[in-house]
Amino acid sequence: MTVLACCPASAVFGVFAGLISFGRIRASNGKLVGSRLALTCAIASFVIGIMSWGIGDRFQSAGRGSMNSEVRVAMDQFLTGTVDPNAWWTGVDPKALLAFQQTVRERFGPLKISSVTQTEIAMSLKSTAQFRMMLESPDIQTVASVTTDLITDSATFLPTIRIRSIEIRIPSDQTSQETESAMTFPAKDDSAMPDTLPKQ
């Protein structure tokens, strides 16, 4: 358990196993040996567990900050019309995305991102994350929701994002139809579609 103490759950078991062993050895009146080893393993499990918990927390915070930064850059590119053809997007129809981008710019004008917040993350074989961001222009303020796939960066081993869908809320004074409340660009599950956009 001490060897596996880099996992905080294993560290807890390592501490308890070491302390229980130490107690039984002391209570055996010399029939059992190894009290020093048991106590050393309990202490080592505790120290390693605390260190791994702290490192894991920092790693998670760094990963969250990295993803928030990446989704901001990707959406900045989307809103300004300078979409990177080699990054950020997956499973989308490039022509449809460019048409959606043009529609957003025509409807809202120039938009800037004022804040990005990660609202949900689902870790599995195909992990996803959702982000909420405030979009602002001189005339309006609105909210966008972005759904992403998470992949691991082979250089940093931190999660990085690939955008799969976008939803932009339409302010009530910007639409004449009550039922129209959002502009969406849903994900396409067609594996034949390219994962990058053509150069503009």
CORRA-V865738 format. One record per residue. N is the residue number from 1. RES is the residue in three letters. PSI is psi in whole degrees, 0 to 359 (* if undefined). Layout:
[[N & RES & PSI] [N & RES & PSI]]
This chain:
[[1 & MET & 326] [2 & THR & 321] [3 & VAL & 326] [4 & LEU & 12] [5 & ALA & 355] [6 & CYS & 342] [7 & CYS & 120] [8 & PRO & 325] [9 & ALA & 318] [10 & SER & 326] [11 & ALA & 320] [12 & VAL & 314] [13 & PHE & 323] [14 & GLY & 318] [15 & VAL & 311] [16 & PHE & 318] [17 & ALA & 318] [18 & GLY & 317] [19 & LEU & 319] [20 & ILE & 317] [21 & SER & 317] [22 & PHE & 316] [23 & GLY & 318] [24 & ARG & 321] [25 & ILE & 316] [26 & ARG & 324] [27 & ALA & 349] [28 & SER & 355] [29 & ASN & 45] [30 & GLY & 354] [31 & LYS & 328] [32 & LEU & 148] [33 & VAL & 167] [34 & GLY & 21] [35 & SER & 322] [36 & ARG & 318] [37 & LEU & 318] [38 & ALA & 315] [39 & LEU & 320] [40 & THR & 317] [41 & CYS & 322] [42 & ALA & 315] [43 & ILE & 316] [44 & ALA & 319] [45 & SER & 318] [46 & PHE & 311] [47 & VAL & 313] [48 & ILE & 321] [49 & GLY & 316] [50 & ILE & 316] [51 & MET & 316] [52 & SER & 325] [53 & TRP & 316] [54 & GLY & 317] [55 & ILE & 318] [56 & GLY & 320] [57 & ASP & 318] [58 & ARG & 320] [59 & PHE & 317] [60 & GLN & 318] [61 & SER & 319] [62 & ALA & 320] [63 & GLY & 318] [64 & ARG & 316] [65 & GLY & 321] [66 & SER & 315] [67 & MET & 317] [68 & ASN & 318] [69 & SER & 318] [70 & GLU & 318] [71 & VAL & 329] [72 & ARG & 315] [73 & VAL & 315] [74 & ALA & 316] [75 & MET & 328] [76 & ASP & 316] [77 & GLN & 319] [78 & PHE & 316] [79 & LEU & 332] [80 & THR & 355] [81 & GLY & 11] [82 & THR & 59] [83 & VAL & 131] [84 & ASP & 120] [85 & PRO & 349] [86 & ASN & 7] [87 & ALA & 170] [88 & TRP & 330] [89 & TRP & 148] [90 & THR & 143] [91 & GLY & 28] [92 & VAL & 157] [93 & ASP & 114] [94 & PRO & 317] [95 & LYS & 317] [96 & ALA & 322] [97 & LEU & 317] [98 & LEU & 323] [99 & ALA & 319] [100 & PHE & 318] [101 & GLN & 315] [102 & GLN & 319] [103 & THR & 317] [104 & VAL & 315] [105 & ARG & 323] [106 & GLU & 323] [107 & ARG & 316] [108 & PHE & 344] [109 & GLY & 198] [110 & PRO & 125] [111 & LEU & 147] [112 & LYS & 150] [113 & ILE & 125] [114 & SER & 335] [115 & SER & 152] [116 & VAL & 130] [117 & THR & 131] [118 & GLN & 123] [119 & THR & 335] [120 & GLU & 145] [121 & ILE & 135] [122 & ALA & 110] [123 & MET & 123] [124 & SER & 197] [125 & LEU & 329] [126 & LYS & 89] [127 & SER & 146] [128 & THR & 161] [129 & ALA & 149] [130 & GLN & 144] [131 & PHE & 147] [132 & ARG & 133] [133 & MET & 147] [134 & MET & 130] [135 & LEU & 136] [136 & GLU & 149] [137 & SER & 174] [138 & PRO & 336] [139 & ASP & 331] [140 & ILE & 166] [141 & GLN & 129] [142 & THR & 175] [143 & VAL & 140] [144 & ALA & 144] [145 & SER & 133] [146 & VAL & 127] [147 & THR & 132] [148 & THR & 156] [149 & ASP & 148] [150 & LEU & 131] [151 & ILE & 160] [152 & THR & 127] [153 & ASP & 122] [154 & SER & 341] [155 & ALA & 318] [156 & THR & 347] [157 & PHE & 19] [158 & LEU & 153] [159 & PRO & 142] [160 & THR & 163] [161 & ILE & 152] [162 & ARG & 116] [163 & ILE & 134] [164 & ARG & 329] [165 & SER & 155] [166 & ILE & 141] [167 & GLU & 126] [168 & ILE & 121] [169 & ARG & 141] [170 & ILE & 119] [171 & PRO & 148] [172 & SER & 330] [173 & ASP & 2] [174 & GLN & 0] [175 & THR & 148] [176 & SER & 349] [177 & GLN & 125] [178 & GLU & 328] [179 & THR & 342] [180 & GLU & 103] [181 & SER & 350] [182 & ALA & 150] [183 & MET & 127] [184 & THR & 148] [185 & PHE & 92] [186 & PRO & 159] [187 & ALA & 150] [188 & LYS & 130] [189 & ASP & 28] [190 & ASP & 112] [191 & SER & 343] [192 & ALA & 344] [193 & MET & 140] [194 & PRO & 155] [195 & ASP & 358] [196 & THR & 163] [197 & LEU & 152] [198 & PRO & 154] [199 & LYS & 142] [200 & GLN & *]]
